[in-house]
Amino acid sequence: MKKLLIYSLCIIALSACHTKSTQPKVDSTAVYKVPDEAAIKKAVDNAYHSICFNTGELPRYAEIKEAFIPQAQLINFRTADSAQVTNINQFIYLYRTFIETGHIHYFYEKELFGKTEQFGNIASRTSTYATYLNHPDSLAERGVNSFQLIKTKAGWKVSSIIWDVEKPGLKIPGYYLGK
């Protein structure tokens, strides 16, 4: 009788553990579509466009600030192991200084390939870029930007950019070029 009671209790306990899942099944083969892809790409394009200028012109400093939130950070790895971290005002100051001292008289940067991820009001865009510095026909550098964006009442704004440049020993893989 004792064995029957133990056996019955085990069956009851096991059946209590087996509940029907109320979680929706996730189709891992489904293609994810970024809800605000066009608006996020436009925000990144605006950031690129704002820093570009032709010889005899100046960058649109107000547009640079408009593309970013006031607390934005820009982090780059120009040297092997150390990051240069600036806020948006410091970046504009340094950029303006390079232009006013004659180090830069033409600047054009464009996206070569990008990929966006979004969840609600946050997004990131990995953006491979090409930079033309002082000579419109001569590529100065390529690199990869990681843009972090947030959705504000005024639309998508860049909250940070982290980037590294292509250099000896660090070539951009085909994955970041859409190959």
BELZIMO-V194916 format. One record per residue. N is the residue number from 1. RES is the residue in one letter. NEAR is the number of other ideal C-beta (glycine too) atoms within 12 Angstrom. D_CENTER is the distance of its C-alpha to the mean C-alpha in Angstrom with 2 decimals. Layout:
n=[N;N]
res=[RES;RES]
near=[NEAR;NEAR]
d_center=[D_CENTER;D_CENTER]
This chain:
n=[1;2;3;4;5;6;7;8;9;10;11;12;13;14;15;16;17;18;19;20;21;22;23;24;25;26;27;28;29;30;31;32;33;34;35;36;37;38;39;40;41;42;43;44;45;46;47;48;49;50;51;52;53;54;55;56;57;58;59;60;61;62;63;64;65;66;67;68;69;70;71;72;73;74;75;76;77;78;79;80;81;82;83;84;85;86;87;88;89;90;91;92;93;94;95;96;97;98;99;100;101;102;103;104;105;106;107;108;109;110;111;112;113;114;115;116;117;118;119;120;121;122;123;124;125;126;127;128;129;130;131;132;133;134;135;136;137;138;139;140;141;142;143;144;145;146;147;148;149;150;151;152;153;154;155;156;157;158;159;160;161;162;163;164;165;166;167;168;169;170;171;172;173;174;175;176;177;178;179]
res=[M;K;K;L;L;I;Y;S;L;C;I;I;A;L;S;A;C;H;T;K;S;T;Q;P;K;V;D;S;T;A;V;Y;K;V;P;D;E;A;A;I;K;K;A;V;D;N;A;Y;H;S;I;C;F;N;T;G;E;L;P;R;Y;A;E;I;K;E;A;F;I;P;Q;A;Q;L;I;N;F;R;T;A;D;S;A;Q;V;T;N;I;N;Q;F;I;Y;L;Y;R;T;F;I;E;T;G;H;I;H;Y;F;Y;E;K;E;L;F;G;K;T;E;Q;F;G;N;I;A;S;R;T;S;T;Y;A;T;Y;L;N;H;P;D;S;L;A;E;R;G;V;N;S;F;Q;L;I;K;T;K;A;G;W;K;V;S;S;I;I;W;D;V;E;K;P;G;L;K;I;P;G;Y;Y;L;G;K]
near=[7;8;9;10;11;12;13;14;14;14;14;13;12;12;11;10;10;10;9;6;8;6;7;7;9;9;8;7;7;9;7;15;11;23;18;25;21;17;24;35;25;24;41;39;27;28;43;36;22;28;39;31;29;17;18;8;15;24;30;23;23;13;21;32;26;24;37;37;27;18;17;32;26;36;25;25;23;19;12;12;9;11;18;21;20;21;22;32;19;17;32;30;18;23;29;22;14;22;25;16;11;11;15;29;22;27;33;29;35;24;33;26;25;31;27;32;22;27;16;12;19;24;37;27;39;32;38;35;37;28;30;26;26;21;16;20;10;13;20;21;26;29;31;33;40;31;42;35;41;28;23;22;9;15;21;37;34;43;31;31;42;27;35;30;29;25;16;7;8;19;17;26;15;11;13;26;22;15;10]
d_center=[67.41;65.03;63.17;62.92;61.51;58.87;58.01;57.71;55.49;53.16;52.90;52.23;49.54;47.82;47.99;46.53;43.48;42.92;41.28;39.66;35.88;34.55;30.91;29.75;29.25;25.77;25.84;23.57;24.21;22.95;20.13;17.31;16.67;13.68;15.84;14.05;12.43;14.28;13.61;9.80;10.10;12.77;10.92;8.52;11.89;13.64;11.70;12.59;16.01;16.84;17.01;19.05;22.82;26.00;28.89;31.02;28.29;25.93;22.28;21.95;21.30;21.61;18.91;16.52;17.37;17.21;13.55;12.70;14.32;17.26;16.12;12.75;12.31;11.41;11.96;13.08;15.29;17.83;20.58;20.92;20.62;19.91;16.85;17.35;16.04;16.63;16.33;15.96;19.77;20.18;17.68;19.69;22.89;22.15;21.02;24.16;26.30;25.35;26.25;29.42;30.67;30.39;27.81;25.61;27.36;25.01;21.23;19.23;15.69;14.42;11.96;13.90;11.98;8.86;8.34;7.37;8.44;10.24;13.01;15.13;13.74;10.34;7.26;3.81;3.24;4.48;6.68;10.09;12.02;15.68;17.30;20.90;22.62;26.14;27.06;25.69;26.91;25.79;22.39;21.66;18.64;15.83;12.76;9.29;6.32;3.39;2.37;4.40;7.06;10.66;13.49;16.34;19.81;18.88;15.97;12.17;11.23;8.50;9.42;7.86;6.53;7.72;9.25;12.37;14.89;17.14;20.53;23.68;23.07;19.33;19.05;16.11;17.15;17.84;15.34;12.49;14.89;15.69;19.06]
